[in-house]
Amino acid sequence: MTGGSGRLGRSVVRALTDDGHEVISVDRRPLEGLGVEQRDVDLTDADATSRAFLDLRPDAVIHLAAIAVPFSAPEPVILNTNVSMVWNVLSAAVEAGATQVLAASSPTVIGYGAPTGWRPQYLPIDENHPVAPWNAYALSKQVIEAAVRTAVARDGDSVTFGVFRPCFVISPEEWRGAPTQQGHTVVERLDNPDYAAVSLFNYVDARDAGDFVTTWLKRASDAPNGSVFFVGAADALARESLQNLVPSYLPGTEHLAEALAGSAPAFSSAKAELLLGWTPKHDWRSELDAARTATETAPS
Ligand SMILES: NC(=O)c1ccc[n+]([C@@H]2O[C@H](COP(=O)([O-])OP(=O)(O)OC[C@H]3O[C@@H](n4cnc5c(N)ncnc54)[C@H](O)[C@@H]3O)[C@@H](O)[C@H]2O)c1
């Protein structure tokens, strides 16, 4: 896999090793404490990537490495880095004989948060919803999805490809109070809906995202080659129903949001359930309850 040292990457490493896979992470950042081999390779370097993969001869490649936060680097750097990496990794994986390749995209491809205004065409959003990226990160993810379609057209007779769009990833430490990717704690995100509103309150537990990867490896051939999957929790990261919250941030969506009664999320993972049998197992209410109980019962 690539990007095993990352926020999501570490949970994917754990899920893969727990499921009995021999895992090697290719990443520039060291991977400590998980007991798997790490190769330090700059994946924007096509020759170095090819050499590393030919040496490793992986059966399957999970491609997570990316500049993973919008606006965390200059826009051209994000676009060029993420696009060159996916091209290099897909090519090197096929050249080295891998028979399964899964790449990480993102729900941001949908286009929420665009400064010129954005409205969903329908809710909940699924994989058929049109994409409309408005920044380099989201555009790079759209290109990653297109690169996978290109690879299917070229190598799909011998290799099974897939794409997943993990929602906002929350790791076990973050349930216990560590800052999330955007800097706020989970409880702060819940207390102030402004923080999660832009991404329509989407989230997924990191272990569930890891479980999606192991499930995909077992079941990918049950889905059309190159299938794209949203991977999100079964509920929204909000204390109030999105039926009310979404229209308060996106006026004019009252009618569409009627489909989001109760705790329903704005992004549907029904395709992953239908084609792969994957369902999320963790939700914020039980995770925060468990974290609170652990704190209360910890010896002082
Ligand atoms: N974390 C989320 O909430 C989230 C949500 C949607 C999609 N994603 C996607 O999932 C993937 C993993 O996300 P993450 O949160 O673990 O990101 P992260 O930033 O924590 O980790 C990314 C890893 O990629 C590595 N990397 C970057 N450039 C590299 C290069 N040139 N060569 C080799 N390695 C390089 C980094 O060293 C890092 O370890 C990314 O593709 C991201 O866009 C993440």
The ligand as a Tripos MOL2 file, in Angstrom:
@<TRIPOS>MOLECULE
LIG
   44    48     1     0     0
SMALL
NO_CHARGES

@<TRIPOS>ATOM
      1 N1         -8.5540   11.6660    6.2320 N.am      1 LIG1
      2 C1         -9.7150   11.9310    5.6120 C.2       1 LIG1
      3 O1        -10.6640   12.4120    6.2490 O.2       1 LIG1
      4 C2         -9.8980   11.6330    4.1460 C.ar      1 LIG1
      5 C3        -11.1530   11.8370    3.5690 C.ar      1 LIG1
      6 C4        -11.3190   11.5860    2.2050 C.ar      1 LIG1
      7 C5        -10.2610   11.1130    1.4600 C.ar      1 LIG1
      8 N2         -9.0490   10.9120    2.0440 N.ar      1 LIG1
      9 C6         -7.9620   10.4090    1.2070 C.3       1 LIG1
     10 O2         -7.4430    9.2290    1.8140 O.3       1 LIG1
     11 C7         -6.0360    9.1640    1.6030 C.3       1 LIG1
     12 C8         -5.3130    9.0440    2.9260 C.3       1 LIG1
     13 O3         -5.6550   10.1660    3.7400 O.3       1 LIG1
     14 P1         -4.9140   10.4430    5.1150 P.3       1 LIG1
     15 O4         -5.8680   11.1960    5.9680 O.co2     1 LIG1
     16 O5         -4.3150    9.1900    5.6350 O.co2     1 LIG1
     17 O6         -3.7740   11.4580    4.6420 O.3       1 LIG1
     18 P2         -2.3800   11.8370    5.3750 P.3       1 LIG1
     19 O7         -1.9680   13.1990    4.9190 O.co2     1 LIG1
     20 O8         -2.4970   11.6110    6.8380 O.co2     1 LIG1
     21 O9         -1.3930   10.7670    4.7570 O.3       1 LIG1
     22 C9         -0.9720   10.8340    3.4350 C.3       1 LIG1
     23 C10         0.3600   10.1060    3.3370 C.3       1 LIG1
     24 O10         0.8360   10.2400    1.9840 O.3       1 LIG1
     25 C11         2.2500   10.3740    2.0680 C.3       1 LIG1
     26 N3          2.7750   11.0570    0.8790 N.ar      1 LIG1
     27 C12         2.4600   12.3020    0.4380 C.ar      1 LIG1
     28 N4          3.2010   12.6050   -0.6270 N.ar      1 LIG1
     29 C13         3.9900   11.5260   -0.8850 C.ar      1 LIG1
     30 C14         4.9640   11.2260   -1.8710 C.ar      1 LIG1
     31 N5          5.3040   12.1350   -2.8080 N.pl3     1 LIG1
     32 N6          5.5660   10.0340   -1.8530 N.ar      1 LIG1
     33 C15         5.2490    9.1110   -0.8920 C.ar      1 LIG1
     34 N7          4.3420    9.3340    0.0640 N.ar      1 LIG1
     35 C16         3.7240   10.5330    0.0690 C.ar      1 LIG1
     36 C17         2.4830   11.2210    3.3080 C.3       1 LIG1
     37 O11         3.8170   11.0730    3.7850 O.3       1 LIG1
     38 C18         1.4200   10.6940    4.2580 C.3       1 LIG1
     39 O12         1.9230    9.6970    5.1420 O.3       1 LIG1
     40 C19        -5.6660   10.4040    0.8010 C.3       1 LIG1
     41 O13        -5.6410   10.0690   -0.5590 O.3       1 LIG1
     42 C20        -6.7850   11.3570    1.1040 C.3       1 LIG1
     43 O14        -6.9420   12.3210    0.0830 O.3       1 LIG1
     44 C21        -8.8360   11.1550    3.3740 C.ar      1 LIG1
@<TRIPOS>BOND
     1     1     2 1
     2     2     3 2
     3     2     4 1
     4     4     5 ar
     5     4    44 ar
     6     5     6 ar
     7     6     7 ar
     8     7     8 ar
     9     8     9 1
    10     8    44 ar
    11     9    10 1
    12     9    42 1
    13    10    11 1
    14    11    12 1
    15    11    40 1
    16    12    13 1
    17    13    14 1
    18    14    15 2
    19    14    16 1
    20    14    17 1
    21    17    18 1
    22    18    19 2
    23    18    20 1
    24    18    21 1
    25    21    22 1
    26    22    23 1
    27    23    24 1
    28    23    38 1
    29    24    25 1
    30    25    26 1
    31    25    36 1
    32    26    27 ar
    33    26    35 ar
    34    27    28 ar
    35    28    29 ar
    36    29    30 ar
    37    29    35 ar
    38    30    31 1
    39    30    32 ar
    40    32    33 ar
    41    33    34 ar
    42    34    35 ar
    43    36    37 1
    44    36    38 1
    45    38    39 1
    46    40    41 1
    47    40    42 1
    48    42    43 1
@<TRIPOS>SUBSTRUCTURE
     1 LIG1         1 GROUP 0 **** ****
